[in-house]
Amino acid sequence: MKFTFLGTGTSSGVPVLGCPCEVCHSSDPRDRRFRCVGLLETATTRLLIDCGPDIRLQLMPLPFKKIDGVLLTHIHYDHVAGIDDLRGFCVFGDINVYANRQTADALRVTMPYCFTEKLYPGVPLLNLHAVEPGQKERIGDIEWQAVEVMHGKMPILAYRFGNFAYITDMKTISDESRAQFRGVDTLVVNALRFDREHHSHMLVADAIDFARSVGARRTFLIHVTHNIGFHDDANRQLPDDVRFAYDGLTIEA
């Protein structure tokens, strides 16, 4: 499997609108971060993880091919606001969207025009599937499992695909859910910044501690702010097996 980081920034993206800091004015493309989205693919199957407000620009440079599934982590704007922009991919058929029950119910409220009996011409054709934590699924030749983690007080979904795991917006995790990530080889996990505690996101030290607790061989940090500093400088502060991801980075998963 191949995984591409289409976006690695936090809810405001980087550069932050109106921010005068050096990072937001950096000429290094690795310091420019769309909102978090990932693309997992094999020779025959393509899965999006989340679909935020930057998705049109994130997908534009890629081959225009069928999207076999969209796995949503939670309902927050920076993770779902681009779903309408997937309408072009409906030339390949309806798009299957997977989410926990809270997110599925909220989508029917925030995008009611996509889920009525009489659809407005041109809307994306979405098949919405509510999944339960611990539930194992298969799309094409990719097997995956939804795992519940906590985004502050909000239960959201992370995903494991064999030896690869993707987690965003996590603050805490139960022992039961942590056990479902043990033995993962490659971990993608959120790490907002180096310091200043946040009520609903882990910091870099928290993410490293979590990676150690599940035995990940290598870890890539996402959902980061401009406060981490320049990409190269930030990476020099990390252990060798932990790296900040950047938009456009592709890895073998």
C-alpha positions, 0 to 999 in steps of 0.5 A: 500500500502507498499512503500520501499526506495530502494535508498535515496542518491543523484547522487553520492551515499553514500559513495562518490567514493574516499571520506575520510569523516567519513560518507562515512566510516561509519559502519552503513548501514543507512549511505550507500545510493544507488541512489534514487529509490522507490518501491510501491506495493500492493498484486497485483501491483508493481510500480518502481519510477525511475530506476537508475544505482544501480537498479540491486543491489537494486532489487536483494534481493527482490522477483522476480515478475512482475513489472507493471509499471516504473514511471520516474521523469526525464532523469538525469542519476541517475534516468534512467541509470538502465532501461536496467537492467530490461530486466530480468523482461520481462519474465513476459511481456513488461514493461510499462514506464511512463514519461513526454514528454521530458524524453520520447523523450530523452530516444529514443535518449539515448537508441535507440536500445530499440525503433527500429522496429527491436529489438536486441535480448535480449533488454528490451521490453519497452512500453513508455508512455508520460504523461502530468502533472495533468493526472490521471492514474491507473495501477492495483489497484494503482491510481496515478497522475503526478504533475509538479515540477521544478528541477532548470529550468527543468520541471520534474514529481512528483507523488501522490498516494492517500494520499501518494506523492513522490517528488525528485529533486525539487527546486521550485513548482508553486502554482497550483502544490502545491495545488495538494499535499495539504492534503497528509498524507505521503510525500517523498521529496528531501532535499539535505543537511542542508546548502549551497544553491544549484541551483536545489535542496531544502535544509532540511529547504526548504523541511520542509517548503514545507511539512508544506505548504501542511499539511503532517502528516509525511515526509521522506527526500531523495536524500541526500548527505553525508554532512547531517552527520551520520543518527542518528545525522542528525535525531536529528536535525529534527522535530518529524514528519520529518525523514531522510529515509534510504535504505531498510526502508519500510512504509505503504503508 
